[in-house]
Amino acid sequence: MDEGRRQELLRIAEQMSQTASDEAKPFIARILADLKSLKPGVAFVGQIKAGKSRLINGFTGQANFLPSDVNPWTTVVTDMHFGHPSGRTNGGIFHFFDNAQWQALLSEGDEIRDLLPDGEDNYKRQIIEEQIEAMKSRAKARLGARYEELLGTSHDLEDLTQDDLARYVSAGADPEDEPTQRDDEAPYYSDLTRKAEVFFKQGHFAFPLTVTDTPGINDPLLIREEISHQYLRNSDFFVVVLSAHQALSQADLKLLRLMQALELGQMVVFVNRVDELNRGVEDAASVHADVHAGLERALDSSRMTVIMGSAQWAHYALTGDLTGIDHDQILAWLKAHPQKMQRFLEGVEQLKQTKRDGAAESALRLAAMIASGLPNLRSHVMREMSIGPRSERIHIAAQHLRNFANSELERRRVHLKIVDDDTADAHFAQTEDQIRTQLSQMVINTKDSLASGVQHDMAALRQELDDIVRSMVSTVVQGEDGVSPLLSTGSATELDFSDLRQAMRDRLLDAAHAQRQKMLNELFALDMRSNAALTEGDSDATDTPLNVDASALRWYRPDTSILTRGITVELRVSWLARLLKQQSVVTRAEQMITREFQSIATDLVNQFQSDLTGRLNTVIEHHLAVLATRFEELDKTQPASRPDAHAALENAKRLANELEELFEEGIEPVQQLEAVT
């Protein structure tokens, strides 16, 4: 769904909140808050000197915002907000570390390193700890007595210059190498800055978006790589930037494996600097093929999109800076890509009709922008993000509003009949109250039954996972051939539990599918019973059937990130243990590892149960609020005239119709619950 539909839903929800029932108002307020907060993020990650900053400038259209000629530049995470829900479009906020957040850099880093351990991790941790202390020392040297005052605070600048940004984000020179600071000079805060937030208009993006520049990986200053890794869980989409000179290096592959282990989901690979390849198009084709083959071989991700391009060409297109630009090379690139060439020719025709002065220069810059790959990257990211979690949240919000609008419409119809016939007042009130009580009790009974079933099924799932753990840990530790890898000769041995983690994940997903279908079946049955009760009660509300909106359950997919958690038991066995062939080493290791994986299984099931029941509660609470709206008696202390009641009914019709039109224009309506056969 595009931004226009989100804005329409916001407008309709604002109007609905003014006349909604008391039970519906909190839900509509929650829907409004969720729609306003829909600000998905895309993070650019990759090695240093891969050209991330210049690529982000081209992606956002902010040509010189992130300096790309300063090394090192990025020492903190920088969030660029385009169309922020607050409405802010300029300036920035810079958040400073506190002592707990300094420590978290180490503890959270330990968790991430446990996912994909290597022989350098212990060494890296020590270096990172030393670099954190060095950052603190530099910050104290630069800020003096203000250091303690600034911990955990932030600076909010309404206007932001490049110099301001540099003071908060750029590493700058070492304080010992800097000339003595004058009293009127602002200090460098970058060593103390945890995160930067900068605000812009929505610009050419289809919806509000946060674009994040992260410190590079494979950086000699390991703390930058550490910050990049820890920020990975904070975005919805990732652009992994590779350099065409060394695409898919070991550092790149380790980053991609980590992202895969964290189950980060949507990502695209952008191979930058194709303008620097010696044989241009020919070399680029070879690099593209090698990257695809490497992704398939190392990550089993042959379907991952790989886009080739040049941030340098985009920079020229935006600024006119001819440094390093070869127009023949750009033209050759367009000729090698017919779709890009077609877009260029169509653009040239438009330029001829709309821009006579400077048309030649504009055509050259247009060619560079199309060849750069940035339009392809932008459209790919926008398309993929629009059909991801953002689309689900908008769809659920629209469905909920639709249900409330239909219930409000029924309530207003009843009210108009009461106004037209005073003798019907008592009859309507008694009948509607009885039906509401009956239907509400049906809903509560269904919820209790489902919750009880979840409790029983979770206990069974926990036992199944424990059995899987015991069996597969034993197989790995004892060895399929009866000879434990722990007692093998040679170098230190690591036990591979990837199959166990996958088996646990598969079992959880199967259980989630079964639970989801069971709940949908029960809610479908509730629909049938509710509508039968409406008919039996001879209620005038039967014109619009009652259907439970189970969107929150239908699209539920359990969080399996707990499975990426490392285990603390030492899996490497000393040479002495192997020499003595101590079988007790194997037994102790199996017991310890089994306990650790059983703990992971318990946390996995607990999280699954919590999420599932939370979504069930959302469905039930929403439906009860819909019932309350539909059968709520309007305030009698303010007698309504027929014109007023008719106007209220017409307003309810208008809002309901507008929501229906939104569905017809592009929101695919969720089908009525169907029994699973």
C-alpha positions in Angstrom: 0.0 0.0 0.0 1.4 3.4 -0.9 1.7 6.4 1.4 -1.5 8.0 0.0 -3.6 5.2 1.4 -1.9 5.4 4.8 -2.7 9.1 4.9 -6.3 8.3 3.9 -6.6 5.8 6.8 -5.2 8.4 9.2 -7.8 11.0 8.0 -10.6 8.5 8.4 -9.4 7.3 11.8 -9.2 10.9 13.1 -12.8 11.5 12.0 -14.0 8.1 13.5 -12.4 8.9 16.8 -14.7 12.0 17.2 -17.9 9.9 17.2 -16.8 6.5 18.3 -18.2 4.6 21.2 -16.3 4.7 24.5 -15.2 1.1 24.0 -13.9 1.8 20.5 -12.0 5.0 21.2 -9.0 3.4 22.8 -8.6 1.0 19.9 -8.9 3.7 17.3 -6.3 5.7 19.2 -4.0 2.7 19.1 -4.6 2.3 15.4 -3.8 6.0 14.9 -0.6 5.7 16.8 0.5 2.6 14.9 -0.3 4.3 11.5 1.7 7.4 12.5 4.6 5.3 13.7 5.0 3.4 10.4 8.5 4.6 9.6 10.3 1.6 8.3 14.1 1.7 8.1 16.7 0.7 5.6 20.3 0.3 6.8 23.4 0.4 4.6 26.1 -2.0 5.8 29.4 -3.1 4.4 33.1 -2.8 4.6 34.9 0.5 5.0 35.8 2.1 1.7 33.1 0.3 -0.1 31.5 3.7 -0.8 28.5 3.5 1.6 28.3 7.3 2.4 28.3 8.4 -1.2 25.9 5.7 -2.1 23.5 6.8 0.7 23.8 10.4 -0.6 22.7 9.2 -4.0 19.9 7.0 -2.6 18.4 9.8 -0.6 19.1 12.6 -3.1 21.1 14.5 -0.4 24.2 14.9 -2.6 26.8 16.1 -0.1 25.2 15.4 3.2 27.5 12.6 4.3 31.1 13.5 3.5 32.7 10.7 1.5 36.2 12.1 1.5 36.9 12.0 5.2 38.6 8.9 6.6 37.4 7.9 9.0 34.0 9.5 8.9 31.3 7.5 10.5 32.0 6.5 14.1 28.4 6.3 15.2 25.1 5.2 13.7 23.4 8.0 11.8 19.6 7.8 11.2 18.3 10.0 8.4 14.6 10.4 8.9 12.5 11.3 5.8 9.0 12.2 6.7 9.3 11.5 10.5 5.9 11.0 12.3 6.7 14.0 14.5 6.5 16.2 11.4 10.0 17.5 11.9 11.9 18.2 8.7 15.2 19.8 9.7 17.9 19.7 12.3 19.2 16.8 14.3 19.3 15.1 17.7 22.5 13.6 19.0 22.3 11.0 21.8 25.2 10.5 24.2 26.3 7.3 25.9 25.7 6.6 29.6 27.8 4.2 31.6 25.3 1.3 31.2 25.4 1.8 27.4 29.2 1.7 27.3 29.0 -1.6 29.1 26.3 -2.9 26.8 28.7 -2.5 23.8 30.7 -5.3 25.3 27.9 -7.6 26.6 25.8 -7.4 23.5 28.9 -7.9 21.4 29.6 -11.1 23.3 26.1 -12.5 22.3 26.7 -11.7 18.7 30.2 -13.2 18.6 28.7 -16.4 20.1 26.6 -16.8 17.0 29.6 -17.2 14.6 32.7 -17.8 16.7 36.1 -17.7 15.2 39.6 -18.0 16.6 40.1 -14.2 16.9 37.0 -13.5 19.0 38.7 -13.5 22.4 41.5 -11.2 21.0 38.9 -8.9 19.5 36.9 -8.6 22.8 40.1 -7.4 24.6 40.9 -4.9 21.8 37.3 -3.6 21.8 37.4 -3.1 25.5 40.6 -1.1 25.2 39.1 1.0 22.4 36.0 1.8 24.5 38.3 3.0 27.2 40.2 5.0 24.7 37.0 6.6 23.4 36.1 7.5 27.0 39.5 9.0 27.5 39.3 11.1 24.4 35.9 12.3 25.3 37.1 13.4 28.7 40.1 15.1 27.2 37.9 17.0 24.8 35.0 17.8 27.1 36.7 18.1 30.5 34.3 18.6 33.4 31.3 18.5 31.0 31.9 14.8 30.3 30.0 13.6 33.4 27.2 16.1 32.8 26.6 14.9 29.2 26.4 11.2 30.0 23.0 9.9 29.0 21.8 13.2 27.7 21.3 14.6 24.1 21.7 17.7 22.1 18.9 18.9 19.8 19.9 21.3 17.1 17.1 23.0 15.1 19.5 23.9 12.3 22.4 21.6 11.3 25.5 22.5 9.3 28.2 20.2 8.0 30.5 21.4 10.8 27.9 20.5 13.4 27.5 17.1 11.9 31.3 16.5 11.9 31.6 17.5 15.6 29.0 14.8 16.6 29.7 12.1 14.1 33.2 12.4 12.6 36.1 10.9 14.5 38.3 13.9 14.0 41.9 14.1 15.0 43.2 12.8 18.3 42.9 15.4 21.0 46.6 15.3 21.7 47.2 16.2 18.0 44.7 19.0 17.9 45.7 22.6 18.5 44.5 24.1 21.8 40.8 24.8 21.6 39.6 28.3 21.9 36.9 29.2 24.3 34.5 30.1 21.5 35.1 26.9 19.6 32.6 24.0 19.9 34.2 20.7 21.0 34.1 17.4 19.3 31.4 15.2 20.9 31.9 12.2 18.5 33.5 9.9 21.0 30.6 10.3 23.4 27.8 10.2 20.7 25.9 6.9 20.7 23.4 7.7 17.8 22.6 10.7 15.5 19.1 11.4 14.2 18.8 13.9 11.3 15.4 15.0 9.9 14.4 15.8 6.3 11.2 16.1 4.2 9.8 12.9 2.8 11.2 13.9 -0.6 10.9 11.4 -3.4 10.3 8.4 -1.2 6.8 6.8 -1.5 6.4 6.6 2.3 8.2 7.9 5.4 11.6 6.2 5.7 14.6 6.1 7.9 17.9 5.6 6.1 20.8 4.5 8.4 24.5 4.9 7.8 26.5 2.4 9.9 30.2 2.3 10.7 32.0 -0.1 8.4 33.0 -3.7 9.0 36.5 -5.0 8.6 37.7 -1.7 10.1 41.1 -1.6 12.0 39.2 0.3 14.7 37.2 -2.7 15.8 34.7 -0.7 17.8 33.2 0.6 14.6 32.6 -3.0 13.4 31.1 -3.8 16.8 28.6 -0.9 16.6 27.6 -2.0 13.1 26.9 -5.5 14.2 24.9 -4.5 17.2 22.7 -2.2 15.1 21.6 -4.9 12.7 18.5 -5.8 14.7 17.2 -2.2 14.4 16.2 -2.0 10.7 13.6 -3.6 8.5 15.7 -3.8 5.3 19.4 -3.9 4.5 21.5 -2.8 1.6 24.8 -4.8 1.8 27.4 -2.7 0.0 30.2 -4.6 -1.7 33.1 -3.2 -3.7 33.5 -4.4 -7.3 37.2 -4.6 -6.7 36.8 -7.4 -4.0 33.2 -8.4 -4.1 32.1 -11.0 -1.5 35.3 -11.2 0.4 35.6 -13.3 3.6 34.6 -10.2 5.7 31.5 -9.8 3.5 30.6 -13.4 3.8 30.9 -13.3 7.6 28.6 -10.3 7.7 26.0 -12.0 5.5 26.2 -15.2 7.6 25.7 -13.1 10.8 22.7 -11.4 9.2 21.3 -14.8 8.2 21.8 -16.2 11.7 20.0 -13.2 13.1 17.1 -13.9 10.7 17.1 -10.3 9.6 15.0 -11.0 6.5 14.9 -8.6 3.7 18.1 -7.5 2.1 19.7 -6.6 -1.3 23.3 -6.6 -2.4 24.6 -3.6 -4.2 28.0 -4.0 -5.9 29.5 -0.5 -6.0 32.4 1.1 -8.0 31.8 -0.6 -11.3 33.1 2.6 -12.8 36.6 1.6 -11.6 36.7 -1.8 -13.3 39.4 -2.0 -16.0 37.3 -3.7 -18.6 34.0 -2.0 -17.7 30.9 -4.0 -18.7 32.9 -7.2 -19.3 34.4 -7.2 -15.8 31.1 -6.2 -14.2 29.3 -9.2 -15.8 32.0 -11.5 -14.3 31.8 -9.9 -10.9 27.9 -10.2 -10.9 28.2 -13.9 -11.8 30.8 -14.5 -9.1 28.7 -12.8 -6.4 25.6 -14.8 -7.3 27.6 -18.1 -7.3 29.3 -17.1 -3.9 25.9 -16.3 -2.3 24.5 -19.6 -3.5 27.5 -21.6 -2.4 28.0 -20.0 1.0 24.5 -19.0 2.1 22.2 -21.0 -0.2 20.8 -17.6 -1.3 20.8 -17.8 -5.0 17.6 -15.8 -5.2 19.1 -12.7 -3.4 18.9 -9.7 -5.7 22.3 -8.3 -6.7 22.4 -4.8 -8.3 25.5 -3.4 -10.0 26.2 0.3 -10.0 28.3 3.3 -9.2 27.8 5.9 -6.4 30.3 8.1 -8.3 28.0 8.3 -11.3 25.1 9.2 -9.1 27.2 11.9 -7.4 27.9 13.5 -10.7 24.2 13.3 -11.7 23.2 15.1 -8.5 26.0 17.7 -8.4 27.5 18.1 -11.8 31.0 17.3 -10.4 32.9 15.8 -13.3 35.8 14.4 -11.3 36.5 10.9 -12.4 33.6 10.8 -14.9 34.0 9.1 -18.3 30.9 9.8 -20.4 31.9 7.1 -23.0 32.0 4.5 -20.1 28.5 5.6 -19.0 27.2 5.3 -22.5 28.8 1.8 -22.9 27.1 0.8 -19.7 23.7 1.9 -21.0 24.2 0.1 -24.3 24.9 -3.1 -22.4 21.7 -2.8 -20.5 18.7 -2.3 -22.9 16.2 -1.4 -20.2 18.4 1.4 -18.9 19.0 2.6 -22.4 15.3 2.7 -23.0 14.7 4.7 -19.9 17.4 7.1 -20.9 16.0 7.6 -24.4 12.5 8.3 -23.0 14.0 10.8 -20.6 15.8 12.6 -23.4 12.6 13.0 -25.3 11.0 14.6 -22.2 14.0 16.9 -21.8 13.6 18.1 -25.5 10.0 19.1 -24.8 10.5 20.7 -21.4 14.0 22.0 -21.1 15.8 23.7 -24.0 18.5 25.6 -22.1 21.1 23.2 -20.7 19.3 20.1 -22.2 22.6 18.6 -23.2 24.1 18.8 -19.7 20.9 17.5 -18.2 20.9 14.5 -20.6 24.5 13.6 -19.6 23.6 13.7 -15.9 20.4 11.7 -16.6 22.5 9.1 -18.3 24.8 8.9 -15.3 21.9 8.6 -12.8 20.3 5.8 -14.8 23.6 4.0 -15.2 24.4 4.4 -11.5 21.9 1.7 -10.5 20.5 4.0 -7.8 17.0 4.3 -9.4 16.9 0.5 -9.6 18.0 0.2 -5.9 15.5 2.7 -4.7 12.6 1.2 -6.6 13.6 -2.3 -5.4 13.8 -1.3 -1.7 10.5 0.7 -1.9 8.7 -2.2 -3.6 10.0 -4.9 -1.2 9.4 -2.8 1.9 5.9 -1.9 0.8 4.9 -5.6 0.7 6.6 -6.6 3.9 5.7 -6.0 7.6 4.6 -2.4 6.8 1.9 -3.6 4.4 0.7 -6.1 7.0 0.4 -3.4 9.7 -1.5 -1.1 7.4 -3.8 -4.0 6.2 -4.7 -4.9 9.8 -5.3 -1.2 10.7 -7.6 -0.8 7.7 -9.5 -4.0 8.5 -10.0 -2.9 12.1 -11.2 0.5 11.1 -13.5 -1.1 8.6 -15.1 -3.3 11.3 -15.6 -0.3 13.6 -17.1 1.7 10.8 -19.6 -1.0 10.0 -20.5 -1.4 13.7 -21.0 2.4 14.1 -23.2 2.4 11.0 -25.4 -0.3 12.5 -25.6 1.6 15.8 -26.7 4.8 13.9 -29.4 2.9 12.0 -30.9 1.6 15.2 -30.8 5.0 16.7 -32.6 6.6 13.8 -35.4 3.9 14.1 -35.7 4.7 17.8 -36.0 8.4 17.0 -38.7 7.7 14.4 -40.7 5.4 16.8 -40.6 6.4 20.5 -42.6 3.2 21.4 -39.8 1.1 20.0 -37.2 2.5 22.4 -37.7 0.0 25.2 -38.0 -2.9 22.9 -34.8 -2.1 21.0 -32.9 -1.5 24.2 -33.9 -4.8 25.8 -33.4 -6.9 22.6 -30.0 -5.3 21.8 -28.8 -5.7 25.4 -29.7 -9.4 25.4 -28.0 -10.1 22.1 -24.9 -8.2 23.1 -24.6 -10.2 26.4 -25.1 -13.5 24.5 -22.6 -12.7 21.8 -20.0 -11.4 24.3 -20.3 -14.5 26.3 -19.7 -16.6 23.2 -16.5 -14.7 22.5 -15.2 -15.0 26.0 -16.0 -18.8 26.0 -14.1 -19.2 22.7 -11.1 -17.3 24.1 -11.0 -19.4 27.3 -11.2 -22.6 25.3 -8.4 -21.5 22.9 -6.2 -20.3 25.7 -6.6 -23.6 27.5 -5.8 -25.5 24.4 -2.6 -23.4 23.9 -1.5 -24.2 27.4 -1.9 -27.9 26.8 -0.3 -27.8 23.4 2.7 -25.8 24.6 3.5 -28.4 27.3 3.5 -31.1 24.6 5.7 -29.0 22.3 8.2 -28.4 25.0 8.4 -32.1 25.6 8.9 -32.7 21.9 11.7 -30.2 21.7 13.4 -31.7 24.7 13.3 -35.1 23.0 14.8 -33.6 19.8 17.5 -31.9 21.9 18.5 -35.1 23.8 18.6 -37.2 20.6 20.5 -34.8 18.4 23.0 -33.6 21.0 23.8 -37.2 21.7 24.3 -37.9 18.0 26.7 -34.9 17.6 28.7 -35.4 20.8 28.9 -39.1 20.8 29.6 -39.3 17.0 27.5 -41.0 14.4 30.1 -43.8 14.2 30.5 -44.1 17.9 33.7 -42.1 18.0 33.2 -38.7 19.6 34.7 -35.7 17.6 35.8 -34.4 21.0 38.3 -37.3 21.3 39.6 -37.1 17.8 43.2 -36.4 17.1 44.4 -33.3 15.5 43.5 -29.7 16.1 40.7 -28.3 18.4 37.3 -29.6 17.4 34.1 -27.6 17.2 30.8 -29.4 17.4 28.2 -28.5 14.8 24.7 -28.0 16.0 23.2 -26.3 13.0 21.1 -29.3 12.2 19.7 -29.3 15.7 18.8 -25.6 15.5 17.1 -26.2 12.1 15.1 -29.2 13.5 13.9 -27.1 16.4 13.0 -24.2 14.1 11.1 -26.6 11.8 9.1 -28.1 14.6 8.2 -24.7 16.0 7.0 -23.5 12.6 4.9 -26.7 12.2 3.4 -26.1 15.6 2.7 -22.4 14.8 0.9 -23.5 11.6 -1.2 -26.0 13.5 -2.1 -23.5 16.3 -3.0 -20.8 13.7 -5.3 -23.2 11.8 -7.0 -24.4 15.0 -7.7 -20.9 16.2 -9.0 -19.8 12.7 -11.3 -22.8 12.7 -12.7 -21.9 16.2 -13.2 -18.3 15.2 -14.9 -19.4 12.1 -17.3 -21.4 14.2 -17.8 -18.4 16.5 -18.8 -16.4 13.4 -21.4 -19.0 12.5 -22.8 -19.1 16.0 -22.9 -15.3 16.4 -24.8 -14.8 13.1 -27.2 -17.5 14.0 -27.9 -15.8 17.3 -28.5 -12.5 15.5 -31.0 -14.2 13.3 -32.8 -15.9 16.2 -33.0 -12.7 18.1 -34.7 -11.1 15.1 -32.3 -8.2 15.4 -32.3 -5.5 12.8 -28.5 -5.6 12.8 -28.4 -8.8 10.7 -28.1 -6.7 7.5 -24.3 -6.7 8.2 -23.0 -10.1 9.4 -20.6 -10.3 12.4 -17.2 -11.6 11.4 -14.2 -11.9 13.7 -11.2 -10.0 12.2 -8.4 -12.6 12.7 -5.7 -10.8 10.7 -3.3 -10.6 13.6 -3.4 -14.4 13.9 -3.6 -15.3 10.2 -0.3 -13.6 9.4 1.5 -14.6 12.6 4.9 -16.1 12.2 6.8 -17.0 15.4 10.1 -15.3 16.3 12.9 -17.9 16.1 15.8 -15.5 16.9 16.2 -17.3 20.2 17.6 -20.2 18.3 20.6 -18.1 17.2 21.7 -17.7 20.9 25.1 -19.2 21.5 25.8 -21.8 24.2 28.4 -21.0 26.8 29.8 -24.5 27.3 33.4 -24.8 26.0 33.3 -26.9 22.9 37.0 -27.1 22.4 38.8 -29.9 24.3 42.4 -29.7 25.4 45.1 -31.9 23.9 45.5 -33.6 27.3 41.9 -34.8 27.3 42.3 -36.3 23.9 45.6 -37.9 24.9 44.0 -39.6 27.9 40.9 -40.5 25.9 38.7 -39.5 28.8 35.2 -40.7 28.0 34.0 -38.7 31.0 34.8 -35.5 29.0 32.3 -36.6 26.4 29.6 -37.5 29.0 30.0 -34.1 30.8 29.9 -32.2 27.5 26.7 -34.0 26.4 25.0 -33.2 29.7 26.0 -29.6 29.7 25.1 -29.0 26.1 21.8 -30.8 26.5 20.9 -28.5 29.4 21.8 -25.4 27.5 19.7 -26.4 24.4 16.8 -27.4 26.6 17.0 -23.9 28.2 16.9 -22.4 24.7 13.9 -24.7 23.9 12.0 -23.5 27.0 12.6 -19.8 26.2 11.6 -20.5 22.6 8.3 -22.1 23.6 7.6 -19.4 26.2 8.1 -16.7 23.7 5.9 -18.5 21.2 3.1 -18.9 23.8 3.4 -15.3 24.9 3.3 -14.0 21.3 0.4 -16.3 20.3 -1.8 -15.5 23.2 -1.0 -11.8 22.8 -2.3 -11.9 19.3 -5.3 -13.9 20.3 -6.1 -11.3 23.0 -5.8 -8.6 20.4 -8.3 -10.3 18.2 -10.8 -11.0 21.0 -10.5 -7.5 22.6 -11.0 -5.9 19.2 -14.1 -8.0 18.5 -15.6 -7.2 21.9 -15.1 -3.5 21.2 -16.8 -4.0 17.9 -19.7 -5.7 19.6 -19.9 -2.9 22.2 -19.9 -0.3 19.4 -22.6 -2.1 17.5 -24.9 -2.5 20.4 -24.1 0.5 22.6 -27.1 2.6 23.4 -26.6 6.2 22.5 -26.8 8.9 25.2 -30.4 9.7 26.0 -29.6 12.7 28.1 -29.2 14.6 24.8 -32.4 14.0 22.9 -31.6 13.8 19.2 -33.9 15.3 16.5 -34.5 13.3 13.4 -32.3 15.6 11.3 -29.4 15.1 13.8 -29.9 11.3 13.8 -30.1 11.2 10.0 -26.9 13.4 9.7 -25.0 11.0 12.1 -26.2 8.0 10.0 -25.1 9.7 6.8 -21.7 10.5 8.3 -21.3 6.8 9.4 -22.2 5.7 5.9 -19.7 8.0 4.4 -16.8 6.7 6.5 -17.8 3.1 5.9 -18.0 3.7 2.1 -14.6 5.5 2.1 -13.0 2.5 3.8 -14.7 0.1 1.3 -13.3 2.2 -1.6 -9.8 2.0 -0.2 -10.2 -1.8 -0.2 -11.4 -1.7 -3.8 -8.5 0.6 -4.9 -5.8 -1.6 -3.6 -6.1 -3.1 -0.1 -6.8 -6.7 -0.6 -9.6 -7.5 1.8 -9.1 -10.4 4.2 -11.5 -13.1 3.3 -14.1 -14.3 5.8 -12.7 -17.1 8.0 -12.9 -20.4 6.3 -12.9 -23.8 8.0 -9.8 -25.8 7.3 -10.4 -29.2 5.8 
